[in-house]
Amino acid sequence: MLIHYLTVARRQLWQNRHVNLISVLGLGIGLASGLVIFLVVNYMFSFDRYHPHLDRSYWIVTDIKRERVMPTDAAPRPLAEVLRRNYAFVENATRLETFFGRTLSVPNGKGGWVKKFAEARNVCFTESQYFDMFGVDWVSGNRKTALNAPNTIVISERYARKFFDSQPAMGRTLRLDNRTDLTVTGIVKDPPANTQLRFDAFVSYPTIPVLEGPTALADWQGLQAMCFVRLREGTDPTLLRQSLPAIRRKNLPPQEAAHFDYHVLPLAELNHERSGMAPRPVLYALIGVGVLLVMAGCINFINLATARALKRAREVGVRKVMGSTRWQLVGQFMLETALLVCLAILVAVLLAQLCLPFINQILAATVEKLQPNMSVADLVQQRAIGWFLGLIVGVIILSGLYPAFVLARFDPVTAFATQSTNRFSGRLTVRQALIWGQFVLMQLFILSVLVITIQLRHMSQAEWGFHRESTKVVFLPQREASPLSLLREHWLGIPGVEQVTFGSDPPASPYNRSSSFSYHTATEPEPFETRVRAIDDHYLSVFDLRLIAGRNVRAADTTGRDVLVNETLVKQLGMRSPATVVGKRIRIKDADRVIVGVVRDFRSGDLHQPVLPVTLIHDLPHSRIAMLRLSPTDSPQTQQGIQQVWDKLLPDQVYHAETLTDLMENFTEIERLLAGMVQAFALVAIGLSCLGLYGLVTFLSEAKAKEIGVRRVLGAQTPQLLWLLGREFGKLLGLGFLVAAPLGAWLLSTWLQQYAYRISVNGWLLAGTFILTLLITAMTIARQALKAVRTNPVLYLKSE
């Protein structure tokens, strides 16, 4: 019988090859979309799951409680040492600090260098305990003592090649920030792609006091380090949580202890909480989208399978008369479904493999430190093979069971009498529910695309309150003073450079931490905080920031007393006139200063935030960047001239510059990634819905064939017959809109709440969604419906 089933299945698949091709493509596209999403989610969930003793390893983070709670991913530097030394239930604890804006070079022995590199994020300060905590594979060196001494460094094989080519790296010297020599004491394997701790070089933690002074490791109020703890086997993590408040109260002044709160997170959450790029709600939402797309493919398959059911009525009748049981028929039709699903799986795997290289590139370009290398080969890994096989079995059952039961329940007497149309018309109710669900899904995706696209355009047109075009940002050395006056003088001599200013940040910056302050005669901090920028006297003119009261800071102010504030800060102080605050005292950053002017409001952060209070302090020593305003028609020679000045005045430093517009585009990189994903998945969902509509119009054409023939003979016109078929779709589309409109408006309005500068989900967007769905539906069903109503009625009625 199995051979018979296979023979019949092969014949049926070939005889209906055109419709089966549509079924396979529809299911394959839905499965491919699901596979891509599930592989991305599987990759994100695999982060930092390979560390030894993961079940008892934890990560300590800090909340800063001031104007509002600000979560961080860091902890005080001394915390790990205290836990190691004083708490017996702690088996291991380590700390690390990531490099930002530092230089590593290979000295040439003559005071110069052979190679130099600007390092950020791939290099850290840490301790020897790190290698035990995270199970790093060693190539050479002693893992227990390699980082015990100051001025030592452990590097990965990749960095050994980067710095020393093919020469041995052990014992060689690297120079940090052109002032401290580091000896290579160990070589480790390259870090895997699926970790947040992608470090290629580890500088010994005892080097920090050499660079920053002997008290650097005793700072309890600074949050420079990430702290990781592994508990002894069998220890309840509650012990660790209960110990942290006592440690905080013991080591912090009472007034400061109230502003800090330590929390314990599982190490497995490193990629999903605080410092990670994949929050769990986003991953769960992606899983939901993947399931919906797979279900949409299955629904299309069911629609097309049941649309073919009437054509097989006589076959079922003959088989039942010859003695076939219902379960034998179900088995035959399930076998046909399994063959089609296997073909669809092959199509899905091929499509997914073609898409994954682009997904890898997009994720690597969009998310910093992410270097994915996903492929369909990941499906055979232990973590993925289970759900992949479950997906195949589930799709076969979901796609084949209902059509198989529909076919197996045909009455042979009715089938032979060719009166099956009325008999099976009741089956349309289930199909209507399926198509109604597809209409809901299609309209949700269309509304999402409209809202996200318009919101991104709205954000791109936002008024920032300062000039940001044709501005070059050059990053200054962080560990040594720069010749600012010489840099300004030489840069202004380059054709195309109009103005130069130095400061800590541009007006809008992602580094937007708040600072408390007290105003005028107050001795206690104000109830709100301000964002601080270090500036010079050219800052306002470079960015076209307008004074509305008072004056600009003075170049002659060498003590940093001159301060500018924005309108929002004045309003939150309760002052009606900006001039009221000019000349008043303000204590900020542990120094008494004077407000000399008020500037018009500008945005200091991304568009998720409203305009915040900002304080601009004349503070050249804390300048981290140079900002050059260029002419709109600057040439490549201008860019080359800027770097040539740098190389002349700062020959030991690595030149790094970006345009301000590129830096600000980082504010919306997640939104752009989300928009691209939603648009791609929307096209897939719309395409699958179109296939489902094609299946339904095919079914209706078959079910109403004789009715159409009779009506045509009795004089019905083509528009009347089209309405006979189209009213089903109109009803389902309208019912779908009644659900999709409020549901989509609620979901998208909730998503928009995160933006201070946002659109609203209004009636025009909902109407546009309905009209687009109507047009897509009409274009999908028009050809098949016209074919049905224009067919010669004799073909429908000749067997009566």
Steps between C-alpha positions, in 0.01 A plus 500: 500500500787736573631454145146561371471815710831627363396424142168682538667789679757538222224501234289751691794732557590495133144538367444807722855626469408866445287526812746284694780733394306791650441296816868410533616855433250650745587255774872525418500881526313487831737236637807688371386814683444297814839330467685831460326646804553189711870481403547865598322440832694177556826690438402772746401246766832317454700798629719425800344157555830313467667631818581237768265482801254738334223398741683656797665795330360849544549858391474792745359827367411834655197729485566871560199651679480875460245701301401166354648151515780451247596135449866429421698187417788584739603481864766664723857388443562359854183285507644183341804503733275540808279209391802277432667580831214523750223265386560126518206413274673679208715256305631755252452868419657714231473847354572654165496842339465550127742727310366817343713742299840346575797423275708182483820513297802279425812701597798498265761542777590851383221697666262444208266221400465233231121474518235685694129436545212687662332250732144503626286218641728211396754567777440507875664518840437181698644242743628145468173377656327602174647204313366250753159666518443497124693188396736671255716256300873564541773459239803602708574662835383434857131579536521530880781759512506667156320813622615514862770762440451855369590586141417156360263406220345181360394504134303273267652319203331749271658797680837323507487492121368856487789642703790264429406330171649148501766572764472353854300732728590366845729740686459778243408856596194708415470867591178632653406863424865573411593509869492149652674184378308171529667158484312217324470219757243277333328403176138377495263369235286752312166569672194333345250705303212443742621688805462850638854470635677523166839598637823441309738660749501499882711754691573412862277675754802605715598723205214739585674648811812551287292709257255670736667512840522275808139565617336417166385153609342629823227712336156382619299783343625454144345227284786410267510118528282208400487249788441125457458245780489120513347349811606175660297196402173477689504866610169684491546824294279672757806507727681716246199729456463545876870582542512786250300761700733451799806543278350819354421651841844410637702653218296802389417818693138493625386779266654318200394146596136598444575583136637154407335161485683178404322218317592141417424371150567151358800494268275347233322839483817682390372538144143583597525750786659845524812462283359247253372565149213247514242568775277199559172682413642571153602137456160375615331742259717362218401146595134604483550651153677183385216280626244722325686480169531121523131478583418726205687260271311206650166679458575557132583133461171403664308742278649363181466139617132534585444697179609185315281276716193516272706382204587183692147421615452218249840349585402491867163346408664224296749423775225480763287274279807276450536468877736778609452615856509860612837454671650345188387805303636732768831314482517537122425871506738558792773326298435739210516789747827369646655487151392856427622620840839334444529682167398822675764437769767468230380826344496666844852384587630625164327839536618535861859425402482762225365758748727431798819661360306825458355464852852448637626812322206713614533393864878549499465846346216607728589355840842582641724205599267251330670267252240237409579210270161331479422233240251218459775266627406633845180295472690177567648629825371347820316814609314538170441149369215434741286798408582460130375139491202606710432777249498251209264258678279785618472650151411160350227444758373858491500520120378151419261385768201724423513456119544123549193478722299715258586265213453182704150604612358535148181298452545263199131519402513878491830490318364273224187713470725806440290692749793578726476875475222543751627220714840658553400863504483485877875441507546860395444613859833362616671638191341838560649501849843423356477774237360742758810432709716572197322830440562596865869412466535681165342819633710492817817479291387771258409733788834425668692585183307826457548608862870408526586654163318825578648512852853463361433774245353714776814447708727583206319835469523580872631841598812445711559863584858518373700485176617145428577481128860522368647448846802277556560342841864412576563291813782636717746292709345412835810443710715801417449869430460609139641821351155649452611849397742364240241260364249784466753729331615240245149369425363849439773546242357216287267613218152370577531511881284787624501465879651277770379430853604261776278333756391180669207421267294642216171660610322163450694202633428140607720562808232694677545424867342739742665707771352651814546870576392770741384845390567844651488489881372143532724260692316182395483365143202599286226233460596450135833448325673649197704366208849649485713593200856637519539776237721787389413852384452389134242228578192719454606637160598157358159356582291818457380486860327829572530698822169635630644658813844595631826442316723221368778341706835684479827363367671684786313284756766243593333377819181363344268738688293607196190288447214509248163334559207430269138621517369171639728522804377856566136388473553206736655738752166682493635820344283687251775707337833354383674822603412423863765230532785693333770581753372248755715236663476134401692218671563212263776241461626587850575862416329837541434664162301792356220489244604756237237428233196302389481323161196399304392139551657222294480122515777344707410134441309280261135548408382261769554782747343846530718810512693470827674754727855561369798679651796612283820551702804684363744214569770445237700247709209253468476526122470156343429600142567772246207611285578662167233684304578456132371684198213317327727443199805366684729289282702180563801730534332656804460159664861409420622832637320442831674164544838639390483763776420223749791283382734798527398618849404161653720248318468232772120504502256318271279735299130420527224725367135475400237737374247622753211379283646145502534509878141616539373229268601256776207643697259328260698188400273265697191669355638465146582133560150443638345682204697288253399177674134600522493606134662174387267286712204709390576424135520130588175513695325690219631253242380206708162665547473547125562129451231429757257726317584322177417173673166632621391641165593166343287323758206735451525467123476122534227509765283749312577381148150372423337798671710731280397298192129520585519871574688561174233310301229702673665825391728601787766754399873472572497765780214313671691173485818667624304632797378145566863399556629830638248545780667219693827689493335831583335350805820333622708811432259718694488258793879482496525879508269517803756294693826619339425873530453525880760231572760659271424852624545389860823306439660772286387782728666314787819468294491872411483600867876447528557807279460853624484611135237278342202471273160365599309206355211696349203423278693579182751224571221254574313603184820466297550150641145399398535647150837333439363166618198543273721579198734207567201267539334624183819459295552150641155358428413695184655264244364177650155654560477633141604161367224332703218734395603511132520122457237358264207389725460187283821368658340534842158355408571232240502222760161593646 
